Amino acid sequence: MAGTLGKNGWGAMGPIFIGSEIYRGSSYGLGHPLRVPRVSTVMDLCGAMGWLAGRYVNSPRAKPAALHLWHEPDYIAALQAAEATGVATAAMQARFHLGTHSNPVFEAMFRRPATGAGGVMLAAEMLRDGGVIYVPGGGTHHGLPGQANGFCYLNDVVLGMKVLRLNGVRRIAYVDIDAHHCDGVEAGFAGDPDALLISVHEEKRWPFTGALTDDGGSNCFNLPVPRGFNDTEMRAVLEQFIIPRVAAFRPDAVVLQCGSDALEEDPLARLSLSNNAHVAVVRALRGLSPRFLVLGGGGYNPWSVGRCWSRVWAELSGADVPDRLPSTAEAILRNLSWLGAGRAPAEAMFTTLKDAPREGSLRPEVSERIKFLEART
């Protein structure tokens, strides 16, 4: 693993990758969708490809007082207590939603999300004067001020955007391409005229928010999409709606939540994107602001997540992605295991980072929803 950059040395080095070893040594438990290795796989793949040298920064762990920027002190104290004792009391479960199937008690249930939040908050500080930073351990967009929600104990997205504001970055465009609606981020910034929130997510899927007509007080643009949403349709959304809307907003910073559960192989959604779609969104948004913060998010197939998020970093860092991976990188993918795989992954999941395109028809309902959002002023 590449060494940590000096405090004042990052600016001249180009895009920065913020990661942590905590993702390698912690898990939500064997029965949870987040039992799979994700960020550690991305770190290993990018390291094997030589893409992290001089660009890797170790994520700090956010202190409780820093988390109070948005989260309620009683909730943060309860999260720490549950980690320390290994138990969430009935009162904690009822009030804070800790110790549930979605938000279980596990060994690093405070330290792991606090590290993700610390990385995103550090990135927001580092972006004060501009730049590009990637935090694949971030993107926990469901967290609420006083409750765990949807596998998210904290909301590093809201915390990062608030730190951007504290550093003088006023107008922020947030784009979310996770399969699930960003209910927590909307709770944090709905109605804020200096925040633009765009979410593309699967319709009729948890958390069952983000309806097409939900404008959050005028600044939220929600696009629920049907099952089988493909690369052709994502391209139409990107070119006809996302790019024009973000460009017209003239943001000081763009934050992209790049959840990979919209990929075809993901078990928790029914969308059909290839990772080419994610790379296209990253490429399109990068030039629309002097500050670009890219986060991870959902994704529950270890091969599709690791490959997608590694490609995202290659795009951000300007690295060439070979058609065939070198043996060291291929071995990382072949050594992954996943009890929920059902059937053996396709051979391409081991040998390349590039998905085959998943094009298809542009269905009328997608076109109509794009036009509905285009018409909003």
N, C-alpha and C positions, 0 to 999 in steps of 0.2 A: 504494500500500500504506500502511496506517495505520502510524503511528509506534509505536516500542516504548514501553511504559509504564515509568514510573519504578519503581525497586526496591520501594518501599513504597506504590506507588499502586494496585496491582491489586485489593486487597481490597474497595474500595468500588465497583468498576466492574462487578461481576457476573461472568458467565462469561468465561473467557479462552481465546483461541485461540493456540496456540503453533505456529509454522511456520518455514520457512527457505527461502531461495533456492537452497540446495544441491540441492533436488529438481528444480529447473528445469534445472540445468546438468550433471546426471550421469545415467548410464544403465548398466544391467547389460550392455548390448551388444545389437546388432540381432537376435540369435537367441534372446534370453531373454524369457520372459513379462513381466519387469519392465522392458522397454524402453519401456513406455507411460507417458505423463505422468499422474500421479495427484494427488499432494499439490499440485503447482503448479496443476493445474486447479481444485482446490477453493479454493485461495487466490485465484485469478483470479475464479472465479464469485462467491465471497463478497464479494470486493472490489468487483466490478461491481454487486452488489446493495446495497452500502453497509452490509454487515453486520459489517465488521471495525473500523470507526472507534472508536478508544479501547479496543479489546479485543485487539489483536494484540501478541504478544510474540515476539521473535526467539529461536529456539532456540540455546543455547550448544552447543559441542562438548564432550562429556565427555572429560576427560583420562584417559590410561591408568591412573593410580593409582585414579581413581574407578571404572573398569570392573573393577578387581580385587575389588570388593565381591562379585562372583560369578564372574567369568571368570578363568581361569588366566593368570598373567603371561606364561608362555611362548607361549600362544596369542595374546594381545594383541600381543606383540612380533612374532610371525610375521605377523599381519594387517597391522601397520604396515610390515613389511619388504616384503611382497608388493606393497603399494601403492607404496612408494618405488621399487622396482626394476621393477615391471610384470611380475613373474614369480613364480609359485609353484613352488618346487622339488618334486621327486618326494617328498622327505621331508615337506614341508608338505602336499602332497596326501594322502599316506598317513596322517599323524598328525592334521592339522587340517581335512581336507576342503576345502582351499582350491585353487582352480584347477580345479574340477570343472564340469560343465555347469550344475548347479544353483547353484553358488557360484563364479562365475567371477572372474578377476582383471579389475578395471577401475580407471579412474583414481581414483575416490573410494571405493574399497572399504573403507577404514577411516574416512575423514572423514564419509561419508554415514551409515553406521550409528551412528557415534559422536555425530553431531548428533541423530539420532533418540533415542538413549539419553540424551543431555544434555537434550533437551526433556522427556522423561518424568521424569527425575530432578529437574529443576527444578520440574516440576509437582507432584511428590510433596512437595518442600520447601514450595512455596507453599500446599499444601493442609493444612498443619499445623493451622491454626485453622479449617478448613472452606472450602467453595467448590466450584465446578464448573470443570473445565479440560478442554479438548479438544486432543489432540495427534494429528492424523491421520497424521503421519509415524511414529508409534509402532505397537506391536502385533506386533513381530517375535517371535512366540511359539514358534518352533521352535529358536532358538539354544540351544546347550549350553555348559557351562562351558569346555570345551577344544576345541570344534569348531564350524565353520559347519554349518548344517543347514537344508535346505528354504528357500533364498533368504535365510536369516537369519544374519548374521555375529555379531550380538550379540542378547541377549535383554533388550530394554528393559523388558519387562513385569516380569520377575523383579527387575531392577535398581530399577525404580520402586517395587515393593512393598517391597523391602528398605529403600529410603530412607524410605518411609512409616513403617516400623517404627523407624528411627533417629530419626524425629521424633515418636515417642510414639504413633503410630497402630497399635494392636495387632490388632484383629479386622478382617480384610480379606476381603470376598467378591469373587471373580473370576468373571466370566461371559464366556464366549467363544462367539460365534455365527458364527465363521468356518467355512467348509466343511471345514476340515482340523483335526484334533485338536491341541490345545495341548500337545504332548509335552514341550517345553522347560519350560513353566510347571509342569507336573505334576512334572517332575524336580526343580524348585526348591522345591516346597512340599508334595509328597505326604507325608501323615502329620502335617502341622502342624495341631494342633487349633484354632489361631486363624486358619486360612485355610480358606475354603470355595471349592472349585473346581468350577465347572459348565461343561461343554462340550457344545454341540450341534453335531454335525458329520456329514458324509456317511459312511455305512457303506462298507466295502470301498474306501476311498480312502486314498492316502498321507497320513500315515506308517504307516497300518495299526495304530495304537494306539488307546486310548480305547474299549475294549470295554465293553458295558453292565455287565458284572460287575467291571470294573476299578474298585476303590474307592480305590486309592492309599493304603491304610492308614486308611480310613474317611472321609476328608474330600473325596474326589473323586467327582463325580457325572457320569458320562459317558453321553450320549444319542446314539448313532449313529442316523441317520435314513435312510430309503430315498430312492432317486432320485425326483425330482418333488415333494419336500417343499414344501408350499404354504403360503400365508398362513393358511388355516384351521387347519392343523396347528401352525404356529408359534404361533398365538394360544392353542391348547390347551396347548402346552408352557409358554408364558409364564404363563398364568392358573392352570393346575392344578399346575405344578411350580416354575418359577423364582421367581415372586413369593412364594409361601408359604415356600419353602425359604430364600430370602435374608432375608425378614422375620423368620423364626424364629431365624436366626443372629444378628440384631441387630448388624450390622457397624458398625465405626467409619468404614469407607470401602468404597465399591464401585468396582471397576475393571471396565470393559466393553471387551472387544476386539471391535470392530465391523467385522470383515472383511466385505467386500462380494462375495466370491466365491460366496456362497450365492444371489446373484441369478440369475435365469433366463438372462441374457445372458452369463454368465461362461464362458469356454472351458475352465477347469480344474476344473469341477465339473458335476454334473448335478442340481442343486437348482433349485427354481422359485419362489423368493420374489420379491416386489416390495419396493421400498425402503420401502413402508408398514410392513412387518414390522420393519425396523430402527428406524424412528421409534417404533413402539409399544414396543419393548424399551427404548429410551432413555427414553421418557416414564414407563414403569412403574418403572424402577430409580432414577430421579433422587430420588424422595422417600423412599427406604429407608435413607438414610445422610446425615450432614452433609457428607460429602466424596464427590465423584463425579468420577472420572477416566475419560475416554472416549478410546479409541485407535482407530487405523485397523487395518490388518492386510492380509489377502489381498484380491485384486481385480485382474482382468487385462483387463477391457474398459474403455477410458478413459472412455467415455460413462457407463456404468452406475456406475463408481466415483465419478467427479466429481459426478454428480447425487446419488447416495446420500449421500456424505459431506458435501456441501453442505446437504442436507436435515437431516442430523444436527445440523450447527451451527445451522441455523435453529431447530430444536427446542430446543436448549440455550440459545440466546441470546434466544428469544422473538420472533424475526423472523417476519413474515408471508410466506408463500410464495405468490406469485401463480400463478394458473392458467396464465398465459402469461408467459414471461420477457421482460424488456425487450430491445431489440435488442443492447445491449452484451453482455449475458450470452449471448444466443443466438449471437452471433458467436463467442464463445469455444468453444462446443460445435461449431459448424459448421467451425471451423478445426482441430479435432483430426484427426489421421490415425492409422491403425493398419493395418499390413500384414496382420494376422491377422483382420481384420474379416470376410472371406469374402463378405459381401453388405452392401449399404448399410444403415446403421442406420435404424430406423423414424423417421418424422418427429418423433414425440414426444420422441425423444432429443435433439433440438435446441431444442425450443420450451417444454419444461416440465421441472421437477424432479420432478414427481409421477408415479410409475408408476400404471398402471391396476392395480386389485386383482387378485391371482392366487389366488382362492379355489378350493376343491375339497373333496373328501371327506376326512374324518378316518379314515384307514385303521386297521384293527384292530391292525396291528403297532406303529403309533405309540402308540395308546392303551394297549396292553399294556406297552410300554416305560416310558411315563409312570407307570403304576401300579406297575411294578417298582421304580422309583426313589422313588416316594412311600412305598412300604412300608419303605424303609430308615430306620432310626432313627439 
